[in-house]
Amino acid sequence: MMKFYSIYYPNFDTKAFVDMLEKFGLEKERKIRTFSKGMKRQVAVICGVCANTKYLFCDETFDGLDPVMRQAIKSIFARELSRRQMTPIIASHNMRELEDICDCVGLLHKGGVLFAKDLEDMKYNLHKFQVVFKNEEDVDIAFAGFEILQKEKRGSLYTVVARGGNQGMIQQVESLNPVFCEVLPLSLEEIFIIETEVVGYDIHKIIS
């Protein structure tokens, strides 16, 4: 693999390649076809990083890796980002893994980009509330001026996901003296589901 990559990537770092193989406990002379799925993933990442390209395209990079190896790969990406401004572009179905290392996320659907946004902006502008009011009409008043993306009711408890400024929304909700009010964190997976529903890709149509 080292010789093959050196042909196509003039800046391939052979010293770093050998060093990383040793650190990962991978035998240099062993045939790749004899490696496990996780070991093959490790070799692929090592080859990609040592190619010293500006961009590193990764497809399901963390699939087949145990938690220790996943963290090791994330650390390598972080180091290369800091050392030489490498940009990893990662395609994955595992939202949790992306949340740890990505600052910009996008959703591909039917051959196109459904949306692409800064992760922090997405988290800052989307808020999930669980509230109980004495008067039910106060729910709509509480979120007036903000874009309500989801609203569900179970008994007297409303779960509302809305888009807008965090502090302003909290102050407006609390100004109506709710019986109960809690702001819940949204995972990247929840954000993706909400954003896809906004653009018309409704999961409920699939499972109904």
Secondary structure, DSSP 8 states (H G I E B T S, - for coil): -HHHHHHH-TT--HHHHHHHHHHTT--TTS-GGGS-HHHHHHHHHHHHHHTT-SEEEEESTTTT--HHHHHHHHHHHHHHHHHH--EEEEE-S-HHHHHHH-SEEEEEETTEEEEEEEHHHHHHHEEEEEEE-SSTTHHHHHTTTSEEEEEEEETTEEEEEEES-HHHHHHHHHTT--SEEEEE---HHHHHHHHHHHTT--HHHHH-
